[in-house]
């Protein structure tokens, strides 16, 4: 037996785009966590992580870029609602063996719609900032696996990625 296909919420019955009307929804505390990864060549990763090469500056710049992007998500994604964020944070984990930087963004609000797009935008822009700051050493940097990891709040409640 196949599961019913959910409707695309940003299309009306005639197939025209629309902003979802969240006016009747009850405000709830909503959290979203997204993740992604930046894969660098071994020489570029070595430069990034070498003492005295500004790893802190690169990651802090990417962190600020990600937070600013979360705050401006509605300016970037046409049908997103403008949300007052209670929190936006971006964290990094380095994997020396794989020459990767893992990015994790958390966003929270108390409102009528979720913050999944804000968290995924934060990860995306943080990754792009890492690329921009490291591209002189490696034009082949790969941004990969950006996805929603967790969300809570609202009518649909809690959801967690299984992988």
C-alpha positions, -999 to +999 in steps of 0.1 A: +000+000+000+014+034-009+012+064+014-008+094+002+012+122-014+012+154+007+002+186-011+028+213-018+019+240+007+031+269-014+008+261-043-029+268-044-056+246-059-049+261-093-012+254-090-002+291-085+024+300-059+013+315-026+026+323+008+011+300+034-013+318+057-002+310+092-025+336+108-048+311+125-019+289+138-012+289+175+023+303+183+045+276+199+082+273+207+099+260+176+134+247+171+152+235+140+187+221+136+204+217+102+237+203+092+261+202+063+297+196+055+326+213+036+352+190+021+386+205+013+417+191-003+444+179+022+467+209+014+438+234+019+426+218+051+462+218+064+464+256+057+430+262+074+440+242+105+477+251+107+485+271+139+487+308+132+468+305+099+436+321+112+414+291+117+396+310+144+391+340+121+378+318+092+354+299+114+342+330+133+336+348+100+316+318+087+297+317+120+287+353+118+277+349+082+255+319+090+237+338+119+232+369+097+218+346+069+193+330+093+181+365+103+177+374+066+162+341+054+129+358+043+149+382+021+165+352+003+138+326+000+107+342-017+079+326+003+094+324+037+078+343+065+099+369+083+105+355+118+117+371+150+145+346+160+149+340+197+182+323+189+205+315+160+238+296+165+263+280+142+289+255+154+318+236+136+335+203+140+368+195+123+376+160+110+413+159+103+412+124+087+385+134+062+396+170+057+361+182+064+344+209+084+310+199+097+285+227+102+255+226+126+230+255+129+203+258+155+175+283+153+146+290+177+115+311+177+082+313+194+058+317+165+032+304+141+056+288+116+088+268+119+125+278+115+137+249+093+145+273+064+165+296+087+186+268+101+193+254+066+201+289+052+225+294+081+244+262+072+244+270+035+258+305+040+284+294+066+295+268+041+297+293+013+317+316+035+342+288+042+345+282+005+351+319-002+378+322+025+396+290+014+391+290-024+425+306-031+440+273-017+415+250-033+389+257-060+376+222-058+361+225-023+328+206-020+298+217+000+277+186+007+249+170+027+230+200+038+198+188+054+174+192+083+184+171+113+157+180+138+126+201+142+101+206+170+070+226+176+038+233+158+011+210+148+034+184+133+054+182+166+089+167+167+108+152+138+143+138+138+164+125+108+171+088+112+205+086+097 
